[in-house]
Amino acid sequence: MSSSIVAGVLAAAGETGTEMAEVELPIPAIGFGIITLVLFLVLLGITYSFKNVAARR
């Protein structure tokens, strides 16, 4: 049973070829890093805003 599955997978992989299509990114790669950095800084600011909340009560 498993040999027929393997044969089917190998046959399907052979039909599509080994070349993969290149996909254009919507923004340059550095943009993803900048967006992530800004997101983490916003989350840091939100977390920091709750500093000493328990001590006030």
Residue pairs with C-beta under 8 A, 6 or more apart in sequence:
25 32
